[in-house]
Amino acid sequence: MQRMPVGDNLPVLKLLIVDDSPLIVARLIENLGALRQIEICGTAKNMPMAISMLDTLNPDVVILDIHLGDDGPFNSGIDLLISMKKQLPEITVIMLTNLSEAQYREKCLELGAGYFLDKSNEFEKIPEVLNLILETNNKTI
């Protein structure tokens, strides 16, 4: 996992947000903007944009929705999760979705998502999860 020093040589997580809702993206940027160790390196609203950005931005963490606006065959967040874990198995994926039923949670975790959060009830846990990821990664420095 790549980390870039910031300020007091603190590691930085590069974060890519993949969600088709401009309101959710804006809320995430607002809530995470004050975290010194998080660099939001990009946002994507669909699978093709996200795949393109993965290649160029090389994020450490992806916040990913299951339902992307132009979901078609093989264009859901679950399809993107499968693709990402094949291409970049070390990437940490946080699923953030309104589709919080047990079958989605189990499927995403089985496919390699590190975390699964319900947008309605667990949105505020995202900074805590990112700090946990930072702490876990710092142990390997």
C-alpha positions in Angstrom: 0.0 0.0 0.0 1.4 3.3 -1.0 1.6 6.0 1.7 2.8 9.6 1.2 4.2 11.6 4.1 2.3 14.7 5.2 3.2 17.2 7.8 4.9 15.4 10.6 5.7 12.4 8.4 2.3 10.9 9.0 1.3 8.3 6.4 -1.5 9.3 4.0 -4.2 7.1 2.6 -5.2 7.9 -1.0 -8.9 7.6 -1.3 -11.1 7.1 -4.3 -14.9 7.6 -3.9 -17.1 5.7 -6.3 -20.8 6.7 -6.0 -23.3 8.0 -8.5 -25.0 10.4 -6.0 -23.4 13.9 -6.1 -24.9 14.5 -2.6 -23.2 11.5 -1.1 -19.9 12.4 -2.8 -20.1 16.0 -1.5 -21.0 14.8 2.0 -18.0 12.4 2.0 -15.7 15.1 0.8 -17.0 17.5 3.4 -16.8 14.9 6.3 -13.3 13.6 5.3 -11.7 16.8 4.2 -10.5 17.7 7.6 -8.7 14.4 8.1 -5.0 15.2 7.6 -4.1 11.6 6.7 -6.7 11.2 4.0 -6.1 12.4 0.5 -9.2 12.2 -1.7 -7.5 11.6 -5.0 -10.6 11.3 -7.1 -14.3 10.6 -7.5 -16.1 8.4 -10.1 -19.8 7.9 -10.7 -19.6 4.6 -12.7 -17.6 1.5 -13.3 -15.7 2.7 -16.5 -14.7 6.0 -14.8 -13.5 4.1 -11.7 -11.5 1.5 -13.6 -9.7 4.3 -15.5 -9.0 6.2 -12.3 -7.6 3.0 -10.6 -4.9 2.8 -13.2 -3.8 6.4 -12.9 -4.5 7.3 -9.3 -3.4 4.1 -7.5 -5.6 4.6 -4.5 -5.1 2.8 -1.2 -8.8 2.8 -0.3 -12.0 2.9 -2.3 -15.4 3.8 -0.9 -17.8 2.0 -3.2 -21.5 2.0 -3.6 -23.3 -1.2 -4.9 -25.8 0.6 -7.1 -24.2 2.8 -9.6 -26.4 5.0 -11.8 -25.7 3.4 -15.1 -25.8 -0.1 -13.7 -26.1 -2.5 -16.6 -25.0 -6.0 -17.0 -21.6 -6.2 -15.3 -21.5 -2.6 -14.2 -22.6 -2.7 -10.6 -20.4 -1.9 -7.6 -20.2 -5.6 -6.9 -18.8 -6.1 -10.4 -16.3 -3.3 -9.8 -15.3 -4.9 -6.5 -14.6 -8.2 -8.3 -12.5 -6.4 -10.9 -10.6 -4.3 -8.4 -9.7 -7.3 -6.2 -8.4 -9.1 -9.3 -6.4 -6.1 -10.5 -5.3 -4.7 -7.1 -5.7 -7.4 -4.4 -4.1 -5.2 -1.7 -6.6 -2.3 -2.1 -9.0 -1.8 0.8 -12.6 -1.5 -0.2 -15.3 0.1 2.0 -18.7 -0.7 0.7 -21.1 2.1 1.5 -24.6 1.4 0.3 -28.3 1.6 1.0 -28.5 -2.1 0.0 -27.7 -3.3 3.4 -29.4 -6.6 3.4 -27.5 -9.6 4.7 -27.0 -11.2 1.3 -25.3 -8.1 0.0 -23.1 -7.8 3.1 -22.1 -11.5 2.9 -21.4 -11.3 -0.8 -19.3 -8.2 -0.7 -17.2 -9.4 2.3 -16.8 -12.8 0.6 -15.5 -11.0 -2.6 -12.9 -9.1 -0.7 -14.5 -5.9 0.7 -12.8 -5.0 4.0 -15.8 -3.2 5.4 -19.6 -2.9 4.6 -21.5 0.1 5.9 -25.1 1.1 5.6 -25.4 4.7 4.2 -28.5 5.4 6.4 -27.2 4.1 9.7 -23.4 3.9 9.5 -22.3 6.9 7.4 -20.7 8.6 10.4 -18.4 5.5 11.0 -16.4 6.2 7.9 -13.7 8.4 9.6 -13.4 5.7 12.3 -12.9 3.0 9.7 -10.3 5.0 7.9 -8.4 5.6 11.1 -8.6 1.9 11.8 -7.1 1.2 8.3 -4.3 3.8 9.0 -3.6 2.2 12.4 -3.5 -1.3 10.9 -1.2 -0.2 8.1 1.1 1.7 10.4 2.0 -1.5 12.2 3.6 -2.7 9.0 5.9 0.3 8.5 
